[in-house]
Amino acid sequence: MDAQNPRDGDFELVTLRNGSRAVRHLGHGEVMHPSVGPWQEALRLYVEQSRLAERLRTPGEPIVIHDVGLGAATNAVAALTCARELGAERKRGLELVSFEVDLAPLRLALADAAGFPFLQPFREAAEALMRDGVWEVEGLRWRLHLGDAQGLIGAGLPRADLVFFDPFSPASNPEMWTPRVLSQVRACCREDGEGALLLTYSAATPTRVTLLLAGFYVGAGLSTGTKGETTVAATRRESLAAPLGERWLDRWRRSSSRAPHGEPLTPELEARVLAHPQWRMA
């Protein structure tokens, strides 16, 4: 075994060009957070873009995050770090619900303290999560749903204020990006108050079509690394800083990638996209 690239099951650790350590899948070769490194992407794309610190400063019920694709726990720990660093400024609890099918990436990352230093303050939390399925201290709760997320996302979950949607890409993990799965995710989102936001790294046209068909309003998200845009979806259009509009719809009509993930674009699905209330509110 390469000492620089330790392996665990289907995964290995690799070093990115910028020196950051990351986890790579040995089968399809995809690297988690491949451009700017895991920590910077987690902070920018998921924590800062969701205004998590601002939300936690506002008194209310605990913020619930559905963390779809725990991986090396970078996104989850970024959220926990945000909550902990607020100290007395934090006025509400945080509940994380992480979904994962394989804990090998987290084991690898925890074993490389120098490569993943941001995980170390929550090492005991991550170990408890893997061992017991839950970790809890005052105001912070982290739960693990281990197994195929398609069968776990559903009844019995607390309604999500935020969804960190970070499975492997549609090319490598197509079953997680279908209208059926994203409709299940949408059904677990909060409807009252501010509603819910879903954040994901994919800005592909099929991803955005799938989110529209799943019942979300969809907008452009922040750039990260080599990605000029990411995607933010919401249960309420007014929650989006940059909602898709007629320009995107015109491009979609001319696109060669008009279908959602995992399904052909039938006349019925096309009619549903065109009838989405997102365009009536533009």
N, C-alpha and C positions, 0 to 999 in steps of 0.2 A: 504494500500500500504506500502511495506517495505521501510523505509526511506533510507536504505543503497542501495537498488536496485530499484530506481524509474523507472517507466514504462511510455511509450508513444506508444500507439497503439500496434504494434507487437514487440516492442523492450523494453529492460531493460538494465540498467547499472549494471555491475558486477565488482568485484575486483579480479584480477589475483593473482596467488601465489606469484609473485614478488612485489605485492602491486600496480601495475598499474591498472588504471580503463579502462574498455573497454565496448563495446556495444554487447549485445547478442540478437539474434533473438529468440523470444518465441516459434515460430512454430517448426523450425528444430533444434534449440539449438545451431546453429553455432555462434562463437564469432569472432568479427572482430579483426584481429591482435592478435591471442590468446597466443603466446609464450613469446616474449620479451616485449610485450606491443606495443601500436600503434605508439608512437613517434619514438622509436628506429628502428622499422621495416620500417617506412616510410623513415627515413633518410638513412638507409643502402641500402634497396632494391630499392628505387625509386630515391632519390636525389643523393646519392653518386655514385651509380652504373651507373647512366646516365651521370655522369660528368657534372651535371647541372651548377655548379659554373664556371667551365672552359668554358662551352658554352656561359654563360652570360658575361664572360670577353672578348669574341671575338666579335668585331664589326660586325654588320649585321642586318638583318631583325629580328623582334621579334621572340623569341622561342615560338612555339605553343605546348601546352600539351593537349592531350585528356585524361581526368581524368575519366575513365569508372568505376563507382561505387564510388560516392562521399562519401557515408557513413557519418562518423562524421567529414569529411573534413580534416582528418589528412594528407593524401598525398598532397592534394592541399595546405594546410597551410605550410607543410614542404617545398614545392617549393617556395611559397611566402616568407617564412622566409629566405631561401637561397638568393633570389633576394634582399631582403631588407638589409640583413647583408653585402652584397657586397658593399653597398654604392656607392662611386664614382668609384669603380672598375668595376661596371656593365656598359657595353658598348652597351647593346641592351635591348629591351623590353621583357616582358613575357606576354603571353596570355594563360590563362587557360580556357578550356571548360570542365565543369563537367557535367556528366550524372548521374541522380538519379531518382528513382521511388518513394521514400518515404523520407521525410525530418525529420522523427522522430529521427533517430540517431544523427543528427546534433543538433536538439533542446535539446536532453538529454545532449549531451556533453557540449554545451554552458551553460547549467544550472548548471553544476558541475565544477566550476572554479578551485577548488582544485584538482580535478581528471584529468582535461584536461587543465593545465596551458598554454600549448603551443598554445592553440586556442585564448587565451585572447587578445594578441596583434592584432588579426584580427577579434575580436568580431564584430565590426561595419561593417567590410567587409562581414562577414558571414550573419549578419542580413539584410544587403542591398541585398545580393544575394538571400536570401529567400523571401524578400519582393518584389524586383524589377526585379530579374532575372539577374542582372548585377551589378558589382562594378568596379570602375575604378579610379585610380589616375595616376599621370604622370609615364608612362612606365610600368604600371601594369594593366592588365584587366582580370577580372574573370567573366565568364558567366555560367549560369545554363540552362541546358536542362532537364526539369522536365517531367518525363513520361517514358514509356517503351523504353529503349535504342535501342531495335531492330528496332523501327520505327523512331528513331531520328538520328541514325548514317548514314549519307549519304550526299546527295547534299547540298551545301550551307555552309558546314563547312570549316574553314581554314585548309589547309593541316597540318597534325601533324608532328612535329619533334620528339616528344616523345609521347608514349602512356603508361599511368599508368593503366594497366588492372587489376582491383581489385574488381570484383564482388564476391558474395558468391561463394563457391566452385561448381564444376560440379555436385557433389552429391546433393547439396541444390538448385542450380540455373542452371539446365542443359541447359536451352534454351539459355543462354548467351555464351556458349562455343562451339557452333556448327560450322561446316565449313562455313555455310551461314553467321552467324554473324561475325566471324573472317575475312571472305572475305570482308565484308562491312568495317570493321575496317582497313583492309589492303588497300582498295581502297581510304581511306581518308588520307593515309600517304604520306609524301613528297617523291618525286622521285629524285629531283635534289639535288645538293650539297652533303652533307653527307648522304642523305636519312633519314630514320627514324628508331628509336628503339622502340620496345614494351617490357615492363618489367612486369612480373607477378610472383606471389609466387608459382604457381603450376609447379612442375617438373614431373608430371605424364606422362607416355608414351602416353596416348590418347591426352593429351594437346599438346604435341610436334608434334604428327601426325597431329592433326587438324591445327596447325599453318603452318606446311609444306604444307598441302593441300590448305590452304588459300593464299599461295603465298609468305610466309616469308622464309627467311633463319633462322635457329634455333640453339641456343647455350645454354650451361650451364651458369647459373647465380650464384651469390654469395650465400653462406649459410646465413641463418637468423634464429635465435632461434633454434628450434629443427629440422629445415629443412637443410639437408646437401647440397642441391642445390635448386636454383630457376631456372627460365628460362628467357632468353633474346632472342627476335626475332628481325630480321632486314630486311630492304628492300635490303641491300647489304651485302654480306657475309663478306667482309673485315671489316665491322663494329663490328663483333663479336670477343670477346677476346678468347672464347673457343667454336668454332663451333662444332656441332655434326659431327662425322665422321664414318668411317667404323666400329669401335667398337660398337657404338650405333646402327648402322644399323644391325649388326649381332645379337645383343641382341633383337632388335625389331623383327627380323625374327623368333626368338625362343619364343617370349613373348606370354603369354595368353591374353594380353591386347593390341592387335595390331590395333584395330579399332579406328577411331576418335570418339570424343564425339557425341552422338546422331544419329549415323549411323552405319550400319554394314559395315564390310570391304569387299567390292565387289572386284572382279578381276580388275575392272577398277580403283578403288581407290588405290589398292595395286600397280598397274602399275604406277600410278601417283607418289606415294611416291618413288618408285624405280628409276623413271626417273627424279626426282627433280635435278636441276642443282647443288644443294648443294654437291652431291656426286661426280659429275664430276670435281669439283673444289678442292676436298680434296687433 
